[in-house]
Amino acid sequence: MAAKFEIYKDKASEFRFRLKATNGQTILASEGYKARAGCMNGVESVRKNAPDDARYERKTTESGKYRFNLKSGNNQVIGTSESYETEKARDGGIESVKKNAPTAIVADITEPTGKIAPGTPPAEAAV
């Protein structure tokens, strides 16, 4: 399975995306967007910023777990990780986002067909 961004609607009817690695695990999730176009802009921002290590904010929660945020050039959070038990696991999650985000396909699961969305790299859409 190829890595993919899934576009979906949450219970508040806002559009969100989640980046899934090739093993199906969610490695990054977005905030809510009012419009699909805003959500797609978020996906493109993740693709653009993911390779740059300086864009990752590494965090430790009050309960001692590890997380990260991916930030855009204007320092806005564009994606947040799940919680990890160890710092090493969190850093592995960051490496997975760096590797997978730039070429991940986009699957819009708000559509009945789960179609591949515009903006997906052509070579990846054929996978």
C-alpha positions in Angstrom: 0.0 0.0 0.0 1.3 3.5 -0.9 1.3 6.2 1.7 -1.7 8.4 1.5 -3.5 11.5 2.7 -7.1 10.7 3.6 -9.5 13.7 3.4 -12.5 13.1 5.6 -15.3 15.0 7.4 -15.4 15.0 11.2 -18.5 15.0 13.4 -18.7 18.8 13.2 -18.7 18.5 9.4 -15.2 20.1 9.1 -12.7 18.7 6.5 -9.6 17.1 7.9 -6.7 15.1 6.6 -4.6 12.3 8.1 -1.4 11.0 6.6 -1.1 7.2 6.7 2.2 5.4 6.2 2.6 2.4 3.9 1.7 0.2 6.9 -1.7 2.0 7.3 -0.7 3.7 10.6 -1.7 7.4 10.9 1.4 9.4 11.3 0.0 13.0 11.1 -3.4 14.6 11.5 -4.7 18.0 10.7 -6.9 20.6 12.3 -10.4 21.1 11.0 -11.1 23.2 7.9 -14.4 24.7 6.8 -13.8 24.0 3.1 -12.3 21.1 1.2 -10.0 23.6 -0.7 -8.5 24.7 2.7 -7.9 21.1 3.6 -6.2 20.5 0.3 -4.0 23.6 0.8 -3.0 22.0 4.2 -2.0 18.8 2.4 0.2 20.8 0.0 1.8 22.6 2.9 2.6 19.3 4.5 4.2 18.1 1.3 6.3 21.2 1.0 7.4 21.5 4.6 7.8 17.8 5.6 11.4 17.3 4.3 12.7 20.2 6.4 13.7 19.1 9.9 13.5 22.6 11.2 9.8 22.6 10.6 9.2 19.9 13.3 8.4 21.0 16.9 9.3 18.1 19.2 7.2 18.0 22.4 6.9 16.1 25.6 3.4 15.9 27.2 2.7 16.4 30.9 2.2 12.7 31.2 5.7 12.0 29.8 4.7 10.9 26.3 6.3 12.3 23.1 4.6 14.1 20.2 5.5 16.4 17.4 3.9 19.2 15.3 4.8 20.0 11.7 4.8 23.8 11.2 4.5 25.8 8.0 6.9 28.6 7.0 4.7 31.2 8.9 5.0 29.0 12.0 1.4 27.7 12.0 0.8 24.1 13.0 -0.3 22.1 9.9 -0.2 18.6 11.4 0.1 16.9 14.7 1.3 13.4 15.6 -0.2 10.8 17.8 1.5 10.2 21.2 4.5 8.0 21.4 5.9 6.1 24.4 9.6 7.0 23.6 11.6 9.8 22.1 13.1 7.3 19.6 9.6 6.3 18.5 8.6 9.9 18.0 11.7 10.6 16.0 10.8 7.6 13.9 7.4 9.1 13.2 9.1 12.3 12.1 11.3 10.4 9.7 8.2 8.6 8.3 6.4 11.9 7.6 9.6 13.2 5.9 9.8 10.1 3.7 6.1 9.6 2.9 4.4 13.0 2.7 6.0 14.4 -0.5 4.8 11.6 -2.7 1.7 10.4 -0.8 -1.5 10.0 -2.9 -4.7 11.9 -1.8 -7.8 9.8 -1.2 -10.9 11.9 -0.6 -13.1 9.6 1.5 -15.8 12.3 1.7 -16.6 11.1 -1.8 -18.6 7.9 -2.2 -15.9 6.4 -4.5 -13.0 7.4 -2.3 -11.5 8.9 -5.5 -8.0 10.1 -5.9 -8.1 13.8 -5.5 -6.7 16.4 -7.8 -3.1 17.3 -6.9 -2.0 13.7 -6.5 1.3 13.1 -8.3 0.4 11.3 -11.6 2.8 8.5 -11.0 1.3 7.8 -7.6 -2.3 8.0 -8.7 -1.7 4.9 -10.9 -0.6 2.8 -7.9 
